[in-house]
């Protein structure tokens, strides 16, 4: 129980989860190291990344003592949930409501972030036992949609994912979200010239924007 609370507190206190959805293991791993150096304390490694389970395990062992939490994303069933937990995942994320994932995670006291898009889906996720609801996707709907969605659901711990940047992160927190999920604004900063120090710089810029928000 205490580990579960510690993980949720890390996500809340840091204010951001980096979603490292990349098609190749080596670049994903280098991005993770660079982003942690830039100040991220919560990372989501989607299981669509080749070798994701091994990467979760390595990062958890290397950075766990430093207060970094590493979760598994795109967890679609109970088997994947157990596999991720047994290899060191500190939290689980799904793009949709998956009660089996939540049941397995609750059995081992691992936090869950469950995807939802409509008011009904948000409430269903909470009733199923999700600790946090990920509003997903938000790229094409943005802050006005989320504001309307959350107006009657202010009691829900929410994490929007998609389209969050250093420039608009304050607007998201003004809605009362627990934290934000960010991906390509940080994870793809290296792709122009292959320089992974750009990921560290982008991470520092993003985390500075989060820290500047009065939460």
N, C-alpha and C positions, 0 to 999 in steps of 0.2 A: 504493500500500500504506500509506504513512504517513498519508494522509488517512483511509483506512478505520480504522486504529487510533485516530486522533485522535477520530473520530466515536464509536466504541465506548467510548473512555475518557470522553468527555463524557457519554454516557448512563449509564455506570457511576458516574462521580464525582458527577453531579447527582442520580442515584437515581430520577429520575422523567421520564416522557414524557407530555406533555399531549396528549390525543386530542381534537382540535377537530372533532367531528362535529355540525355545525349545518346547517340546511336553507337558509340564506341567506348569500350571500357577504359582504355588508357587516358583519353581526353577527359572522361568523366572523373576519373580518380585525380588527375592533375587539377581539374577545376575545384574539386572538393578541398584539396590541400590549400590551394590559393585562396579560396573563399573563407576558410577557417582562419587563415593568416590575416585576412581582411576584416575579421570581426564577427563572422557568423557562428552562432552557437547551436543552431538547429538545422539539420539537413535531412531532406527526404530523397532517398534513392529509389526511383521507380523500378519495379521488377522487370520492366521492359528493357532496362539497360543490360547488355550482355554481362554476365558475371556479377550481377547486382548483389546476390547473397554474400559472396566472398568479399565484395567491397564494403558492404555494411559491417561485416565482421571485422575487417582490418581497421576501418575507421573507428569503430566502437572501442577496440582494444587500444588504439594509439591515442585517442583523444578523450576517452571517457573520463579519465582522471582529471582532465582540464575543464570539465563541466559541459562538454559538447555532447548533444544527443543526436543520434543518427537513427532515422526511421525508414521503414520500407513503404514505398508508394505503389499504387496500382495493385493493391491486394484484393483479389477478386473472390477468394474462397477461404474456407477454414484451413485447408492443407497449406496454402501459401502463407497464411497467418502464422501457423505453428512453425513452419520452416524458417520464416523471418525472425520470429521470437527466439528460436533455439540457436540462431546465429548472431544474436546480440542486438536486434532491432529494439530501440527504446520506445517507439510508437509505430502505429500502423495507419496508413491512409488509403482510402478507397475513393474512386471517382463517383460512386453511387452507394446507395444503402445496401449493405450486405450483412444481414443479421448473423450469419455464421462467423464471419470475421470478428464481429463484435463479441460474440459469445466466447470464442477462443481467447481473444485478447483479455476479456474480463476474467476468464478463468486464471490467467497468469498475471493479472493486474498490470496490463500494458495499456496505455492510453490509445484511444482511437479517434481519428478524424475522418468523419464520414461525409461523402459528397452528397450534395442536394442542390436543387435549382428552384423549386416551387415552394410556396408556403406549406403545402401538404407534405412534401418530401422532407422539409426541415423538421416539422413536427414528428414525422414518422422516425427520423433518425434519432431524435432526442428520446422518443419513447422506446426505441430499440436499445438504448443504453450508450449511444455515442457520447464521448466526452466533449468533442468539438465538432461543429458542422462546417464543412468546407463548401462555401458557395462557389459552384463550378458549373460551367465556365463563365467567367466575367468579362472576357476580352470584348465581346460584341454587345454587351449590355451595360456594363460600367456602373458608375456610382449612382446615377439616378434610379436604375433598376434595383440595386442593392438597398438604397434608402427606402424605397417603397416596400420592398420585401421585408425589411427588418423593423419597419415602423411598429407592427403589432407583435414582434417577436424579440423584443429587446432583452428578454431574459436568457436568450440562447448565446452560448459562447461560439462565436463565428470567426472563420478564417477565410477571406476571399482569395481565390487563386486565378490569376490570369489578368494581364494588363496592368499590374501594379508596378509603379516606377518610383524613383526617388522624387520626381516632380509631383506626383499625385498621392503619395503615401499619407500625407496629413489629411487629405480629404477622406481617405478610407478610415483612418482612426477617429475622425470626427463622427463617424457613424456608430462608434462604440464597439468596433471589432476587437477580438482578443489579440490577434496578430494577423500578419499578412503572409501570403505565399508569393514568392517571386522566383522567376525562372530566367528566361532568356536575357533580360536586362543585365544580368550578372553572368550567367553561365556561358553566354556566347560572346563575351567581350573580347576573347582571344582570337576569334575566328578571322578577323581581318588580316592579321599578320602573324598568327601563331604565337604571340607573346602572352604567356599566362600571367605575367605580372599585371596585365590589364584587368584580369579577373579580380585580383587583390584590390586594385584601385577602385573598380566598380563596386566591390563589396564594401569598401570603406565609405564610399560616397553614399551608398544605399543605407548602411547602418547609421551613418551620421544623420541622414534625413529622418530615420526612425527615432533616434535618440533626441532629436530636436523637437519632437512632438510632445505636447503636454498630455500624457495619458493618465 
